[in-house]
Amino acid sequence: MHTLTAIRQALVTLLNEHTAAGSRVWGSQTRSISDAELPALQVLLTGRKTRMRADVPDYVQRGDFVVVVQVAAGDTADDQAESLLDEVERLLTRSPTLDGLLAHPLRTTRLQVVVEGNRLRYLQGYRAIWHEEPFAELEVTEPHTAPRFADFTHLHADLDAPPFASAAEHARWLNGDYSGERPDAQIDFHPPGPTP
């Protein structure tokens, strides 16, 4: 599953049945919400930016998401939308990293208020930051890129079993930092031969 999908689904799961919108929470970009389904929440992805960190072999990913609060227009629409937004913000404050899926707490960005026809929309932006190891699922297909076993002088492996540690912890392990969570198992292997 793509990390963007996991974040979007985690947000939908967190909000579902925990606000005045009830189960009317969707994570589809193209889902059309009828007037009969209001009030409702929609979780949308608006973009992603990738940066390679030089100190460890991983990508820092920044994803921008929007939680859209939709209510029927009327005299109490503003109060209803802001009350629903307050519920969303409280839930996200209680689970800021989406149970370790993110490397840093979700950050609130821009709020946009839009009136379209007979409905009021509050579009609250959020920024999510996580790490991905670009070589974690790499398959070597070119023979000249594959090192010979004799070239290895030391193998160290950190093994992580469900429930998995966060990507941020994996990045720390790559640097030899085990001050937070620790791997479930570790392997150190020194093949026979001269030590460099």
Secondary structure, 3 states (H helix, E strand, C coil): CCHHHHHHHHHHHHHCCCCCCCCCEECCCCCCCCHHHCCEEEEEEEEEEEEECCCCCCEEEEEEEEEEEEEECCCCHHHHHHHHHHHHHHHHHHCCCCCCCCCCCCEEEEEEEEEECCEEEEEEEEEEEEEECCCCCCCCCCHHHCCCHHHCCCEEEEECCCCCCCHHHHHHHHCCCCCCCCCCEEEEECCCCCCC
